[in-house]
Amino acid sequence: MMHLFEVIRVLMRCGIGMSGIAEVLHNLVPPMQAFAQEVWGSPRPVTEYADFVPLAERVGLPGGWNSDGEHSVQPSPAATPNQDGSLAYFARDAEGVLWTGHQVAKGLMHFSQQRLAKGVVGSPAAITGADGRVRVVARERDGDLILATQKKANSDDYSIRTLRVGAQTDPVVAGNVAVVRARSGLVAIDLLTGDTDTIARQPVGTPSVAAVGSTHHVVSRTRRGLLHAWRTADRWQS
């Protein structure tokens, strides 16, 4: 069987772009599909390769399993689309390391992978902002929150800041706001600025947040009953 590097050399001789890993994988898929069709003894739906490519595009690719090495992923991972339609996921392993995986190209089952932080507990929450950049929030053992933001849309390079909020629950996110129950009360975090606001005292349980247009809504149980708070512009009301 032809070695993978030999296949790449053949494709390069044919003038097919192979400048980066995403382009390599993207351009390898159609010839590998045709090769598999041939060696598996499947029926030939077309006679020419040029006719096979659009057929393969219509059929698409099967779902894949992405192995993240030796570590064990804990409940529950988060996923959100990049601006270009590819997928970014975030998961915590048993050792408390927060991992991110980025689909190298839309439609391909290959992900790049890197560590974002350590000392993480609970489940991360991720969202794609109106600026096209992915943001993920995760809770550390001491109650601090990690806020990781793509340095630019579609990048796998993140800037990371620590928010000292004393979180007691995992974050929930919507729009550009994350909310946690903290030692000081119910805390909302602006994911664009990192600013925090305490919007209620004595919350219990896990809050819920939703974005409707430019307005953010938070619903939470408190010791006094059910709370509904909302933010328009930069001001929270309840």
N, C-alpha and C positions, 0 to 999 in steps of 0.2 A: 504494500500500500504506500502511496506517495506520502512522504514526510510533510508536515505542515509548512516548514520553511521552504521546501521545494515548491509547494503550491503558491506561497507568497512570491517567490522569485518568478514563477511563470506568469502570475498576474501582473507583476511589475513590468515584465517584458512586453506584456500586451497593452501597457499604458494605463492600467487601472491604478488609481490613487492609493497609496499606502503610507501616508505621511504620519499618521498617529494611530494609537491603539483603537480609537473609536472607528476611524476610517478603515483600518485593517479588518476589524470584526464585521463592520457593515458590508464591506466588499467581498468578504469571504463567504457570507451566507448563501447567496444565489448559486455559486459554483458547487458548494458543499451540498446544497439541496439536490442539485442535478446529479452529483456524484452518488449520493445516497439512493436516488431514484434508480440509477443504473445498477449499482452493485447489489441492491436488495431484490433485484428481479421483479420490480413492480411494473405494472402496465405502463406503456408509454402514452401519456395523454396528448403529447405533441411530438413532432419529429425534429424540430429545430430548437436550439438553446434560446434563441431570441424570442420564441413563442412561449418558452417555459418560464422565463423570468416574470412576466405579468401574472401567470397562473400561480406561481409560488407566492407572489405578493398578495393575491386574493386569499389564498389559503392561510397565510400568516405563519407565525411561529407558535410552538406549544409552550405552555407555562413551564417555568423552570424552577429548579431548586438551587438556591444560592448558599453555598457553604461558607460560613464565616470562621473557618479555622477550628481551633481547639476549644474555644470558649463556648459556654452554654447560654443561649438567650433566655432572659427571664420575661415574664409577662409585664407589660404588653408593649410590643414595638409600635412605633408611630411612622406614618408615611405621608408624604405630600409631593405634589408635582413640582418640578422645576419649571421655569418660564418657558423652556423649549419643549415641554411635554414629557421629558424623561422623568424618572422617579427618583426621589431621595428617601431613604428610610433611616430610622434611628432606633437603636436597641441597646438595652443594658444587659451585661452578662453577669454571671454568678459572682464575679470578683468586683462588681461595681464599676466596671469600665463602660463608658458610653461610646458606642460605635456608630459610625454613619457609613452608609453605602450609597453610591451614586451610579445609576444606570449609565453606562458609557455612551449609549446612543438610544434614542427612543425606539422601542420595539425589540431591542436585544436583551437577552437574559444574562448579560455579564455586568457585574457591578464592581466599581472601584471600592476600596474599603480603607477606613482610617479610624484611629481613636480620636475622640474629641475631648474626653475628660475622664477622671477617675473619682472614686468616692461617691458614686451616684446610687441612690436608692429609689424604689418605686418605678413608675413608668414615665417616659418622656412624652411631651406633647409638641407637635410640629404644625406649622402653617406656612403657606406662601402668601407674602404680603402683596399689597397693591403695587409696590415697586418691583415685583418679580423676584425678590430675594426670599430664600427660605430661612425661617427662624425656628429654633428648637429650644424648649425650656425643660429643665430637669432639676430634680431636688437632690441635694447632697445630704449626707448623714447628719450634719449639724444644723440643718434647716435652711441653709443658704440655697439660692437658686442659681443655676448656671443658665445664662442666656447666650446662645451661639447664633450668630448671624452671618449669612453668606457675605463675603466681601464684595462680590458682584453676582448678578443673576447667573444661574447655571454652573457656578463654580463649586469645587469641592474644598475650597479654602474658606475657613470661618474665622471671624473675630469672636473672642469669648470674654464675657465679663461676668463677675459674681455679684449677685444682688443679696444683701443681707436682710432677709425678711422674716426669718424664723418660721419657715413653712412647716406645716404639720400634715398637709395633704399634697398629693400630686397636683401639678398645675392643670387647669383646663384653659383652652384657648379658643378665640374666635376673633376675626378681624385682626386688629393689631393690639389686642388686650389678652393678658393671661390673668387668671384669678386663682388664689390659693387661700385656704384657711391657715392662718398664722397665729402665733402666740399673742400678737397685738390685736387680732381681729380678722376681719375679711379684707384681704389685701388685693388690689388690682395693680397690675404692672403694664405700663405702656411699652410695647415691644419695640417701638421706633426710637424712644428716648431712654428707656430703662427707668423712667420715673415711677415711683410707687405712691399709692393712695390707700389709706385705710378707710373703707367705705361702710363698715358696720362693726359693732362690738358683739362679743359673745356668740359667734357663729357655731353651729354644730354640723357634723356631716360634711359632705363634699358639695361645693357650689356648682352651679351650671352657668355658662355664659353663651350669649348669642349676639351676632352682629346683624342689624337690619339697616342697610344703607350705611350712613355714617354714625348711627347710634348704636351703642353697646348696651346690652341688658344683662344683668346678673340676678339670678334667683338663688336664694340660699335659706336654709333653716337657721333660725336663731333660737335662743332660749325663750324669747318673747313671742315667737311665731314665725311666719313666712315673710321673708324680705324680698322686695323687688327694688333694685337700684338700676339707674341708667345714666349714661354719660352722653352728653351732646357737647361738641367742641372739647374743652378740657375740664369740664365740671361734672362731678358726680352728684346725683340727687336720689332721694328715696322717699 
